[in-house]
């Protein structure tokens, strides 16, 4: 059950990060949106590396 809770927390974390990207896009801040999206990608990549044996 703790695994499900952990996944829910991770999803909420990503949801809030993507909300920031969308906010930047709505304000026509494409460079900021790109930087935020790249940070999300790096976070996901780092988390994947932690899960590997």
C-alpha distance matrix in Angstrom:
0.0 3.8 5.3 5.3 6.5 8.7 10.0 10.9 12.7 14.5 15.5 16.9 18.7 20.3 21.2 23.1 24.8 25.9 27.2 29.4 30.7 31.6 33.3 35.4 36.4 37.4 39.6 41.1 39.8 39.1 39.3 36.7 34.4 35.0 34.2 31.0 30.0 31.0 28.8 25.8 26.7 27.0 23.7 22.0 24.2 23.4 19.7 20.3 22.5 19.9 17.7 20.6 21.4
3.8 0.0 3.8 5.4 5.0 6.1 8.6 9.7 10.5 12.3 14.1 15.3 16.4 18.4 19.8 21.2 22.7 24.3 25.6 27.5 28.9 30.2 31.6 33.5 34.8 36.0 37.9 39.4 37.8 37.3 37.2 34.5 32.5 33.0 31.9 28.7 28.0 28.7 26.3 23.5 24.6 24.6 21.1 19.8 22.0 20.8 17.1 18.2 20.2 17.3 15.5 18.8 19.6
5.3 3.8 0.0 3.8 5.4 5.0 6.2 8.6 9.9 10.5 12.3 14.3 15.3 16.6 18.2 20.1 21.2 22.5 24.2 26.1 27.1 28.5 30.3 32.0 33.0 34.5 36.5 37.7 36.1 35.2 35.1 32.7 30.5 30.7 29.8 26.7 25.6 26.2 24.1 21.2 21.8 22.0 18.7 17.0 19.0 18.2 14.4 15.0 17.3 14.8 12.6 15.8 17.0
5.3 5.4 3.8 0.0 3.8 5.4 5.1 6.2 8.7 9.9 10.5 12.4 14.2 15.4 16.3 18.5 20.0 20.9 22.4 24.7 25.8 26.6 28.5 30.5 31.3 32.5 34.8 36.1 34.8 34.0 34.4 31.9 29.4 30.0 29.4 26.2 25.0 26.1 24.2 20.9 21.9 22.6 19.4 17.5 20.0 19.7 15.9 16.6 19.4 17.3 15.2 18.4 20.0
6.5 5.0 5.4 3.8 0.0 3.8 5.4 5.0 6.3 8.7 9.8 10.6 12.4 14.4 15.2 16.7 18.6 20.0 21.0 23.1 24.7 25.6 27.0 29.1 30.4 31.4 33.4 35.0 33.6 33.2 33.4 30.7 28.5 29.3 28.5 25.1 24.4 25.7 23.3 20.3 21.8 22.3 18.8 17.6 20.4 19.6 16.0 17.5 20.1 17.7 16.3 19.8 21.5
8.7 6.1 5.0 5.4 3.8 0.0 3.8 5.4 5.2 6.2 8.6 10.0 10.6 12.5 14.2 15.6 16.7 18.5 20.0 21.7 23.0 24.5 26.0 27.6 29.0 30.4 32.2 33.6 31.8 31.2 31.1 28.4 26.4 26.9 25.8 22.6 22.0 22.8 20.3 17.5 18.9 19.0 15.4 14.3 17.0 16.0 12.4 14.1 16.5 14.0 12.9 16.6 18.5
10.0 8.6 6.2 5.1 5.4 3.8 0.0 3.8 5.4 5.0 6.1 8.6 9.7 10.6 12.1 14.3 15.3 16.3 18.2 20.2 21.1 22.3 24.2 25.9 26.9 28.3 30.4 31.6 30.1 29.2 29.4 27.0 24.6 25.0 24.4 21.1 20.0 21.0 19.1 15.8 16.9 17.7 14.4 12.6 15.5 15.3 11.7 12.8 15.9 14.2 12.7 16.2 18.6
10.9 9.7 8.6 6.2 5.0 5.4 3.8 0.0 3.8 5.4 5.1 6.2 8.6 9.9 10.4 12.4 14.3 15.2 16.3 18.7 20.0 20.8 22.4 24.6 25.6 26.6 28.8 30.3 29.1 28.6 29.1 26.4 24.0 24.9 24.5 21.0 20.1 21.8 19.8 16.5 18.2 19.3 16.0 14.6 18.0 17.9 14.5 16.0 19.1 17.5 16.3 19.9 22.3
12.7 10.5 9.9 8.7 6.3 5.2 5.4 3.8 0.0 3.8 5.4 5.1 6.2 8.7 9.8 10.8 12.5 14.3 15.3 17.0 18.8 20.0 21.2 23.1 24.7 25.8 27.5 29.2 27.6 27.3 27.5 24.6 22.6 23.6 22.6 19.1 18.9 20.3 17.8 14.9 17.1 17.7 14.1 13.6 17.0 16.3 13.2 15.5 18.2 16.3 16.0 19.7 22.1
14.5 12.3 10.5 9.9 8.7 6.2 5.0 5.4 3.8 0.0 3.8 5.5 5.0 6.3 8.6 10.1 10.7 12.3 14.2 15.7 16.8 18.5 20.1 21.5 22.9 24.4 26.2 27.4 25.7 25.0 25.0 22.3 20.2 20.8 19.9 16.5 15.9 17.0 14.7 11.7 13.5 14.2 10.7 9.8 13.3 12.9 9.9 12.1 15.0 13.7 13.4 17.0 19.8
15.5 14.1 12.3 10.5 9.8 8.6 6.1 5.1 5.4 3.8 0.0 3.8 5.3 5.1 6.0 8.7 9.8 10.4 12.1 14.4 15.3 16.2 18.2 20.0 20.9 22.2 24.4 25.6 24.4 23.6 24.2 21.7 19.1 20.0 19.7 16.2 15.2 17.0 15.3 11.8 13.7 15.3 12.3 11.0 14.6 15.2 12.4 14.0 17.4 16.6 15.9 19.3 22.3
16.9 15.3 14.3 12.4 10.6 10.0 8.6 6.2 5.1 5.5 3.8 0.0 3.8 5.4 4.9 6.2 8.6 9.8 10.4 12.6 14.4 15.2 16.4 18.6 20.0 20.8 22.8 24.5 23.3 23.1 23.8 20.8 18.6 20.1 19.6 15.9 15.6 17.9 15.8 12.7 15.4 16.8 13.7 13.3 17.1 17.2 14.8 17.0 20.0 19.0 18.8 22.3 25.2
18.7 16.4 15.3 14.2 12.4 10.6 9.7 8.6 6.2 5.0 5.3 3.8 0.0 3.8 5.5 5.4 6.4 8.8 10.0 11.1 12.9 14.6 15.6 17.2 18.9 20.3 21.8 23.3 21.5 21.3 21.4 18.4 16.5 17.8 16.7 13.1 13.3 15.1 12.5 9.9 12.8 13.7 10.5 10.9 14.6 14.3 12.4 15.1 17.8 16.8 17.3 20.7 23.8
20.3 18.4 16.6 15.4 14.4 12.5 10.6 9.9 8.7 6.3 5.1 5.4 3.8 0.0 3.8 5.4 5.0 6.1 8.5 9.9 10.6 12.3 14.2 15.5 16.6 18.3 20.1 21.2 19.6 18.9 19.2 16.6 14.2 15.1 14.7 11.1 10.4 12.5 10.7 7.4 10.1 11.9 9.3 9.0 12.8 13.5 11.9 14.0 17.0 16.8 17.1 20.2 23.6
21.2 19.8 18.2 16.3 15.2 14.2 12.1 10.4 9.8 8.6 6.0 4.9 5.5 3.8 0.0 3.8 5.4 5.2 6.1 8.8 9.9 10.5 12.2 14.3 15.3 16.3 18.5 19.9 18.9 18.6 19.6 16.9 14.2 15.9 16.1 12.4 11.8 14.7 13.4 10.2 13.0 15.2 12.9 12.6 16.3 17.3 15.6 17.5 20.6 20.5 20.5 23.6 27.0
23.1 21.2 20.1 18.5 16.7 15.6 14.3 12.4 10.8 10.1 8.7 6.2 5.4 5.4 3.8 0.0 3.8 5.5 5.0 6.5 8.9 9.9 10.5 12.6 14.4 15.2 16.8 18.7 17.3 17.7 18.4 15.2 13.2 15.4 15.0 11.2 11.8 14.6 12.8 10.5 14.0 15.6 13.3 14.0 17.6 18.0 16.8 19.2 21.9 21.5 22.2 25.3 28.6
24.8 22.7 21.2 20.0 18.6 16.7 15.3 14.3 12.5 10.7 9.8 8.6 6.4 5.0 5.4 3.8 0.0 3.8 5.4 5.2 6.6 8.9 10.0 11.0 12.8 14.5 15.8 17.0 15.2 15.0 15.3 12.3 10.3 12.0 11.3 7.6 8.2 10.9 9.0 7.1 10.7 12.3 10.5 11.6 14.9 15.5 15.0 17.3 19.8 19.9 20.9 23.8 27.2
25.9 24.3 22.5 20.9 20.0 18.5 16.3 15.2 14.3 12.3 10.4 9.8 8.8 6.1 5.2 5.5 3.8 0.0 3.8 5.3 4.9 6.3 8.6 9.8 10.6 12.3 14.3 15.2 14.0 13.4 14.5 12.1 9.1 10.9 11.6 8.1 7.5 10.9 10.4 8.0 10.8 13.4 12.3 12.5 15.7 17.2 16.6 18.3 21.1 21.7 22.3 24.9 28.5
27.2 25.6 24.2 22.4 21.0 20.0 18.2 16.3 15.3 14.2 12.1 10.4 10.0 8.5 6.1 5.0 5.4 3.8 0.0 3.8 5.4 5.1 6.1 8.6 9.8 10.5 12.4 14.2 13.5 13.9 15.4 12.6 10.1 12.9 13.5 10.1 10.5 14.0 13.3 11.4 14.5 16.8 15.5 16.0 19.3 20.5 19.8 21.8 24.6 24.8 25.4 28.3 31.8
29.4 27.5 26.1 24.7 23.1 21.7 20.2 18.7 17.0 15.7 14.4 12.6 11.1 9.9 8.8 6.5 5.2 5.3 3.8 0.0 3.8 5.4 5.0 6.2 8.6 9.8 10.7 12.4 10.9 11.7 12.6 9.4 7.7 10.8 10.8 7.6 9.2 12.4 11.5 10.7 14.0 15.8 14.8 16.2 19.1 20.0 19.9 22.2 24.5 24.9 26.1 28.8 32.3
30.7 28.9 27.1 25.8 24.7 23.0 21.1 20.0 18.8 16.8 15.3 14.4 12.9 10.6 9.9 8.9 6.6 4.9 5.4 3.8 0.0 3.8 5.4 5.2 6.3 8.7 10.0 10.6 9.1 8.8 10.1 7.7 4.7 7.6 8.7 6.0 6.6 10.1 10.3 9.6 12.2 14.5 14.4 15.4 17.9 19.4 19.8 21.5 23.9 24.8 25.8 28.2 31.8
31.6 30.2 28.5 26.6 25.6 24.5 22.3 20.8 20.0 18.5 16.2 15.2 14.6 12.3 10.5 9.9 8.9 6.3 5.1 5.4 3.8 0.0 3.8 5.4 5.0 6.1 8.7 9.7 9.6 9.7 12.1 10.2 7.3 10.3 12.1 9.8 9.8 13.5 14.0 12.8 15.2 17.9 17.6 18.1 20.9 22.6 22.6 24.1 26.8 27.7 28.3 30.8 34.4
33.3 31.6 30.3 28.5 27.0 26.0 24.2 22.4 21.2 20.1 18.2 16.4 15.6 14.2 12.2 10.5 10.0 8.6 6.1 5.0 5.4 3.8 0.0 3.8 5.4 5.1 6.4 8.7 8.6 10.1 12.3 9.8 8.1 11.8 13.0 10.7 12.0 15.4 15.4 14.8 17.6 19.8 19.4 20.4 23.2 24.5 24.5 26.5 29.0 29.6 30.6 33.1 36.7
35.4 33.5 32.0 30.5 29.1 27.6 25.9 24.6 23.1 21.5 20.0 18.6 17.2 15.5 14.3 12.6 11.0 9.8 8.6 6.2 5.2 5.4 3.8 0.0 3.8 5.4 5.1 6.3 5.0 6.7 8.6 6.4 5.3 9.1 10.2 8.9 10.6 13.5 13.9 14.2 16.7 18.6 18.8 20.2 22.5 23.9 24.5 26.4 28.5 29.5 30.8 33.1 36.7
36.4 34.8 33.0 31.3 30.4 29.0 26.9 25.6 24.7 22.9 20.9 20.0 18.9 16.6 15.3 14.4 12.8 10.6 9.8 8.6 6.3 5.0 5.4 3.8 0.0 3.8 5.3 4.9 5.5 5.7 8.9 8.2 6.0 9.1 11.5 10.6 11.0 14.1 15.4 15.2 17.1 19.6 20.2 21.0 23.2 25.0 25.7 27.0 29.4 30.7 31.7 33.8 37.5
37.4 36.0 34.5 32.5 31.4 30.4 28.3 26.6 25.8 24.4 22.2 20.8 20.3 18.3 16.3 15.2 14.5 12.3 10.5 9.8 8.7 6.1 5.1 5.4 3.8 0.0 3.8 5.4 7.5 8.9 12.2 11.2 9.5 12.8 15.0 13.8 14.4 17.7 18.6 18.2 20.4 22.9 23.1 23.9 26.3 28.1 28.4 29.9 32.4 33.5 34.3 36.6 40.3
39.6 37.9 36.5 34.8 33.4 32.2 30.4 28.8 27.5 26.2 24.4 22.8 21.8 20.1 18.5 16.8 15.8 14.3 12.4 10.7 10.0 8.7 6.4 5.1 5.3 3.8 0.0 3.8 5.5 8.3 11.0 9.9 9.7 13.0 14.6 13.9 15.4 18.2 18.9 19.2 21.6 23.6 24.0 25.3 27.5 29.0 29.6 31.4 33.6 34.6 35.8 38.1 41.8
41.1 39.4 37.7 36.1 35.0 33.6 31.6 30.3 29.2 27.4 25.6 24.5 23.3 21.2 19.9 18.7 17.0 15.2 14.2 12.4 10.6 9.7 8.7 6.3 4.9 5.4 3.8 0.0 3.8 5.6 8.8 9.1 8.8 11.3 13.5 13.7 14.6 17.1 18.6 19.1 20.9 23.0 24.0 25.1 27.0 28.7 29.7 31.2 33.2 34.6 35.9 37.8 41.6
39.8 37.8 36.1 34.8 33.6 31.8 30.1 29.1 27.6 25.7 24.4 23.3 21.5 19.6 18.9 17.3 15.2 14.0 13.5 10.9 9.1 9.6 8.6 5.0 5.5 7.5 5.5 3.8 0.0 3.8 5.6 5.4 6.2 8.7 10.2 10.8 12.3 14.4 15.6 16.7 18.5 20.2 21.3 22.8 24.5 25.9 27.2 28.9 30.6 32.0 33.5 35.5 39.1
39.1 37.3 35.2 34.0 33.2 31.2 29.2 28.6 27.3 25.0 23.6 23.1 21.3 18.9 18.6 17.7 15.0 13.4 13.9 11.7 8.8 9.7 10.1 6.7 5.7 8.9 8.3 5.6 3.8 0.0 3.8 5.4 4.9 6.1 8.6 9.8 10.3 12.2 14.1 15.2 16.3 18.3 19.8 21.0 22.3 24.2 25.6 26.9 28.6 30.4 31.8 33.4 37.1
39.3 37.2 35.1 34.4 33.4 31.1 29.4 29.1 27.5 25.0 24.2 23.8 21.4 19.2 19.6 18.4 15.3 14.5 15.4 12.6 10.1 12.1 12.3 8.6 8.9 12.2 11.0 8.8 5.6 3.8 0.0 3.8 5.4 5.1 6.3 8.6 9.8 10.6 12.4 14.3 15.3 16.6 18.4 20.1 21.0 22.6 24.5 25.8 27.1 28.9 30.7 32.2 35.8
36.7 34.5 32.7 31.9 30.7 28.4 27.0 26.4 24.6 22.3 21.7 20.8 18.4 16.6 16.9 15.2 12.3 12.1 12.6 9.4 7.7 10.2 9.8 6.4 8.2 11.2 9.9 9.1 5.4 5.4 3.8 0.0 3.8 5.4 5.1 6.2 8.6 9.9 10.6 12.4 14.3 15.4 16.6 18.5 20.0 21.1 22.7 24.5 25.9 27.2 29.1 30.9 34.5
34.4 32.5 30.5 29.4 28.5 26.4 24.6 24.0 22.6 20.2 19.1 18.6 16.5 14.2 14.2 13.2 10.3 9.1 10.1 7.7 4.7 7.3 8.1 5.3 6.0 9.5 9.7 8.8 6.2 4.9 5.4 3.8 0.0 3.8 5.5 5.1 6.1 8.6 9.8 10.6 12.3 14.3 15.3 16.6 18.3 20.0 21.1 22.6 24.5 25.9 27.4 29.3 32.9
35.0 33.0 30.7 30.0 29.3 26.9 25.0 24.9 23.6 20.8 20.0 20.1 17.8 15.1 15.9 15.4 12.0 10.9 12.9 10.8 7.6 10.3 11.8 9.1 9.1 12.8 13.0 11.3 8.7 6.1 5.1 5.4 3.8 0.0 3.8 5.4 5.0 6.1 8.6 9.8 10.5 12.3 14.2 15.4 16.4 18.3 20.0 21.1 22.7 24.5 26.1 27.5 31.2
34.2 31.9 29.8 29.4 28.5 25.8 24.4 24.5 22.6 19.9 19.7 19.6 16.7 14.7 16.1 15.0 11.3 11.6 13.5 10.8 8.7 12.1 13.0 10.2 11.5 15.0 14.6 13.5 10.2 8.6 6.3 5.1 5.5 3.8 0.0 3.8 5.5 5.1 6.2 8.7 9.9 10.6 12.3 14.4 15.2 16.4 18.4 20.0 21.1 22.8 24.7 26.3 29.8
31.0 28.7 26.7 26.2 25.1 22.6 21.1 21.0 19.1 16.5 16.2 15.9 13.1 11.1 12.4 11.2 7.6 8.1 10.1 7.6 6.0 9.8 10.7 8.9 10.6 13.8 13.9 13.7 10.8 9.8 8.6 6.2 5.1 5.4 3.8 0.0 3.8 5.4 5.0 6.3 8.7 9.9 10.5 12.5 14.2 15.3 16.6 18.5 20.1 21.3 23.0 25.0 28.5
30.0 28.0 25.6 25.0 24.4 22.0 20.0 20.1 18.9 15.9 15.2 15.6 13.3 10.4 11.8 11.8 8.2 7.5 10.5 9.2 6.6 9.8 12.0 10.6 11.0 14.4 15.4 14.6 12.3 10.3 9.8 8.6 6.1 5.0 5.5 3.8 0.0 3.8 5.4 5.0 6.3 8.7 9.8 10.7 12.3 14.3 15.4 16.6 18.6 20.2 21.5 23.2 26.9
31.0 28.7 26.2 26.1 25.7 22.8 21.0 21.8 20.3 17.0 17.0 17.9 15.1 12.5 14.7 14.6 10.9 10.9 14.0 12.4 10.1 13.5 15.4 13.5 14.1 17.7 18.2 17.1 14.4 12.2 10.6 9.9 8.6 6.1 5.1 5.4 3.8 0.0 3.8 5.4 5.0 6.2 8.6 9.9 10.5 12.3 14.3 15.3 16.6 18.6 20.3 21.6 25.2
28.8 26.3 24.1 24.2 23.3 20.3 19.1 19.8 17.8 14.7 15.3 15.8 12.5 10.7 13.4 12.8 9.0 10.4 13.3 11.5 10.3 14.0 15.4 13.9 15.4 18.6 18.9 18.6 15.6 14.1 12.4 10.6 9.8 8.6 6.2 5.0 5.4 3.8 0.0 3.8 5.4 5.1 6.1 8.6 9.8 10.5 12.3 14.2 15.4 16.6 18.7 20.5 23.9
25.8 23.5 21.2 20.9 20.3 17.5 15.8 16.5 14.9 11.7 11.8 12.7 9.9 7.4 10.2 10.5 7.1 8.0 11.4 10.7 9.6 12.8 14.8 14.2 15.2 18.2 19.2 19.1 16.7 15.2 14.3 12.4 10.6 9.8 8.7 6.3 5.0 5.4 3.8 0.0 3.8 5.4 5.1 6.2 8.6 9.9 10.6 12.3 14.3 15.5 16.9 19.0 22.6
26.7 24.6 21.8 21.9 21.8 18.9 16.9 18.2 17.1 13.5 13.7 15.4 12.8 10.1 13.0 14.0 10.7 10.8 14.5 14.0 12.2 15.2 17.6 16.7 17.1 20.4 21.6 20.9 18.5 16.3 15.3 14.3 12.3 10.5 9.9 8.7 6.3 5.0 5.4 3.8 0.0 3.8 5.5 5.2 6.1 8.6 9.9 10.6 12.5 14.5 15.7 17.1 20.8
27.0 24.6 22.0 22.6 22.3 19.0 17.7 19.3 17.7 14.2 15.3 16.8 13.7 11.9 15.2 15.6 12.3 13.4 16.8 15.8 14.5 17.9 19.8 18.6 19.6 22.9 23.6 23.0 20.2 18.3 16.6 15.4 14.3 12.3 10.6 9.9 8.7 6.2 5.1 5.4 3.8 0.0 3.8 5.4 5.0 6.1 8.5 9.8 10.6 12.5 14.5 15.8 19.3
23.7 21.1 18.7 19.4 18.8 15.4 14.4 16.0 14.1 10.7 12.3 13.7 10.5 9.3 12.9 13.3 10.5 12.3 15.5 14.8 14.4 17.6 19.4 18.8 20.2 23.1 24.0 24.0 21.3 19.8 18.4 16.6 15.3 14.2 12.3 10.5 9.8 8.6 6.1 5.1 5.5 3.8 0.0 3.8 5.4 5.1 6.2 8.6 10.0 10.7 12.7 14.8 18.2
22.0 19.8 17.0 17.5 17.6 14.3 12.6 14.6 13.6 9.8 11.0 13.3 10.9 9.0 12.6 14.0 11.6 12.5 16.0 16.2 15.4 18.1 20.4 20.2 21.0 23.9 25.3 25.1 22.8 21.0 20.1 18.5 16.6 15.4 14.4 12.5 10.7 9.9 8.6 6.2 5.2 5.4 3.8 0.0 3.8 5.5 5.1 6.1 8.7 10.0 10.8 12.8 16.5
24.2 22.0 19.0 20.0 20.4 17.0 15.5 18.0 17.0 13.3 14.6 17.1 14.6 12.8 16.3 17.6 14.9 15.7 19.3 19.1 17.9 20.9 23.2 22.5 23.2 26.3 27.5 27.0 24.5 22.3 21.0 20.0 18.3 16.4 15.2 14.2 12.3 10.5 9.8 8.6 6.1 5.0 5.4 3.8 0.0 3.8 5.5 5.1 6.4 8.9 10.2 11.2 14.8
23.4 20.8 18.2 19.7 19.6 16.0 15.3 17.9 16.3 12.9 15.2 17.2 14.3 13.5 17.3 18.0 15.5 17.2 20.5 20.0 19.4 22.6 24.5 23.9 25.0 28.1 29.0 28.7 25.9 24.2 22.6 21.1 20.0 18.3 16.4 15.3 14.3 12.3 10.5 9.9 8.6 6.1 5.1 5.5 3.8 0.0 3.8 5.4 5.1 6.4 8.9 10.3 13.6
19.7 17.1 14.4 15.9 16.0 12.4 11.7 14.5 13.2 9.9 12.4 14.8 12.4 11.9 15.6 16.8 15.0 16.6 19.8 19.9 19.8 22.6 24.5 24.5 25.7 28.4 29.6 29.7 27.2 25.6 24.5 22.7 21.1 20.0 18.4 16.6 15.4 14.3 12.3 10.6 9.9 8.5 6.2 5.1 5.5 3.8 0.0 3.8 5.4 5.1 6.5 9.1 12.4
20.3 18.2 15.0 16.6 17.5 14.1 12.8 16.0 15.5 12.1 14.0 17.0 15.1 14.0 17.5 19.2 17.3 18.3 21.8 22.2 21.5 24.1 26.5 26.4 27.0 29.9 31.4 31.2 28.9 26.9 25.8 24.5 22.6 21.1 20.0 18.5 16.6 15.3 14.2 12.3 10.6 9.8 8.6 6.1 5.1 5.4 3.8 0.0 3.8 5.4 5.3 6.7 10.5
22.5 20.2 17.3 19.4 20.1 16.5 15.9 19.1 18.2 15.0 17.4 20.0 17.8 17.0 20.6 21.9 19.8 21.1 24.6 24.5 23.9 26.8 29.0 28.5 29.4 32.4 33.6 33.2 30.6 28.6 27.1 25.9 24.5 22.7 21.1 20.1 18.6 16.6 15.4 14.3 12.5 10.6 10.0 8.7 6.4 5.1 5.4 3.8 0.0 3.8 5.4 5.4 8.7
19.9 17.3 14.8 17.3 17.7 14.0 14.2 17.5 16.3 13.7 16.6 19.0 16.8 16.8 20.5 21.5 19.9 21.7 24.8 24.9 24.8 27.7 29.6 29.5 30.7 33.5 34.6 34.6 32.0 30.4 28.9 27.2 25.9 24.5 22.8 21.3 20.2 18.6 16.6 15.5 14.5 12.5 10.7 10.0 8.9 6.4 5.1 5.4 3.8 0.0 3.8 5.6 8.0
17.7 15.5 12.6 15.2 16.3 12.9 12.7 16.3 16.0 13.4 15.9 18.8 17.3 17.1 20.5 22.2 20.9 22.3 25.4 26.1 25.8 28.3 30.6 30.8 31.7 34.3 35.8 35.9 33.5 31.8 30.7 29.1 27.4 26.1 24.7 23.0 21.5 20.3 18.7 16.9 15.7 14.5 12.7 10.8 10.2 8.9 6.5 5.3 5.4 3.8 0.0 3.8 6.5
20.6 18.8 15.8 18.4 19.8 16.6 16.2 19.9 19.7 17.0 19.3 22.3 20.7 20.2 23.6 25.3 23.8 24.9 28.3 28.8 28.2 30.8 33.1 33.1 33.8 36.6 38.1 37.8 35.5 33.4 32.2 30.9 29.3 27.5 26.3 25.0 23.2 21.6 20.5 19.0 17.1 15.8 14.8 12.8 11.2 10.3 9.1 6.7 5.4 5.6 3.8 0.0 3.8
21.4 19.6 17.0 20.0 21.5 18.5 18.6 22.3 22.1 19.8 22.3 25.2 23.8 23.6 27.0 28.6 27.2 28.5 31.8 32.3 31.8 34.4 36.7 36.7 37.5 40.3 41.8 41.6 39.1 37.1 35.8 34.5 32.9 31.2 29.8 28.5 26.9 25.2 23.9 22.6 20.8 19.3 18.2 16.5 14.8 13.6 12.4 10.5 8.7 8.0 6.5 3.8 0.0
